[in-house]
Amino acid sequence: MTRMGWCRFCAVKTSRAPPPPDPEEPKKVAEAIVAWGLDYVVLTSVDRDDMSDQGSNHFAETVRQLKSRKPSMLVEALGLSLSLSFLFFFFLKFRAL
């Protein structure tokens, strides 16, 4: 994964033109986490200022994939620097979960 900005809390490489997110990533992440046998997971995200939704759909799909495989799993989703409007949009998507 590549991010647009830089922060001192992670070692993710930065790029002015990062590649698009891997469409298989949400599925792969969910399969790995469920295989580990976890009951609670905290997901974080990198900035995707290059995307119109700042990556929220990709992030949301990861949560959906997790919940579809293990509905009882508690998922804490930390969108690092999503704007308030996108955070509101992101949380509205999960009202039905």
Phi, psi and omega per residue, in radians:
M1 nan 2.500 3.139
T2 -2.170 2.500 3.133
R3 -2.051 2.824 3.141
M4 -1.413 -0.831 -3.052
G5 -1.646 -3.051 3.125
W6 -2.245 2.482 2.985
C7 -2.483 2.780 -3.083
R8 -1.446 -0.039 -3.062
F9 -1.615 -0.163 -3.111
C10 -2.417 2.925 -3.136
A11 -2.003 0.503 3.133
V12 -1.368 2.296 -3.132
K13 -1.161 2.646 -3.114
T14 -1.897 2.787 3.133
S15 -2.739 2.517 3.050
R16 -1.313 -0.404 3.140
A17 -2.399 1.268 -3.101
P18 -1.195 2.704 3.099
P19 -1.205 2.810 3.096
P20 -1.146 2.714 3.108
P21 -1.057 2.589 3.074
D22 -1.197 2.077 -3.105
P23 -1.111 -0.340 3.127
E24 -1.540 -0.166 -3.068
E25 -1.005 -0.819 3.141
P26 -0.991 -0.737 3.127
K27 -1.152 -0.804 -3.127
K28 -1.091 -0.751 3.123
V29 -1.090 -0.812 -3.137
A30 -1.081 -0.775 3.134
E31 -1.071 -0.744 -3.133
A32 -1.142 -0.804 -3.101
I33 -1.132 -0.752 3.114
V34 -1.126 -0.678 3.119
A35 -1.112 -0.501 3.113
W36 -1.285 -0.234 3.107
G37 1.364 0.409 -3.135
L38 -1.316 2.632 3.038
D39 -1.864 -0.248 -3.086
Y40 -2.535 2.349 3.132
V41 -2.471 2.558 3.047
V42 -1.972 2.110 3.098
L43 -1.789 2.406 3.018
T44 -2.096 2.945 -3.065
S45 -2.449 2.648 3.026
V46 -1.632 2.786 3.064
D47 -1.109 2.374 2.992
R48 -2.272 1.150 -3.139
D49 -1.104 -0.287 -3.123
D50 -1.392 -0.186 -3.097
M51 -1.847 2.498 -3.078
S52 -1.066 -0.540 3.132
D53 -1.774 0.184 -3.122
Q54 0.988 0.413 3.105
G55 1.520 0.110 -3.059
S56 -1.147 -0.589 3.119
N57 -1.148 -0.701 3.119
H58 -1.129 -0.759 3.116
F59 -1.108 -0.790 3.131
A60 -1.098 -0.672 3.129
E61 -1.131 -0.587 3.080
T62 -1.103 -0.757 3.105
V63 -1.129 -0.765 3.115
R64 -1.028 -0.762 3.136
Q65 -1.090 -0.727 3.107
L66 -1.088 -0.866 -3.074
K67 -1.177 -0.511 3.119
S68 -1.267 -0.520 3.137
R69 -1.494 -0.563 -3.130
K70 -2.554 1.477 -3.068
P71 -1.002 -0.467 -3.104
S72 -1.403 -0.167 -3.108
M73 -1.163 2.372 3.028
L74 -1.561 2.219 -3.096
V75 -2.103 2.098 3.044
E76 -1.794 2.089 -3.072
A77 -1.917 2.074 -3.140
L78 -1.947 1.735 3.043
G79 -1.417 1.942 -2.921
L80 -1.027 -0.995 -3.110
S81 -2.349 0.620 3.052
L82 -1.131 2.491 3.112
S83 -1.159 2.830 -3.119
L84 -1.030 -0.646 -3.141
S85 -1.141 -0.665 3.121
F86 -1.303 -0.575 3.054
L87 -1.100 -0.742 3.116
F88 -1.063 -0.797 3.109
F89 -1.055 -0.776 -3.130
F90 -1.065 -0.810 -3.107
F91 -1.221 -0.558 3.078
L92 -1.104 -0.585 3.129
K93 -1.103 -0.466 -3.041
F94 -1.746 0.090 3.125
R95 -1.044 -0.544 -3.082
A96 -1.477 -0.215 -3.111
L97 -1.424 nan nan
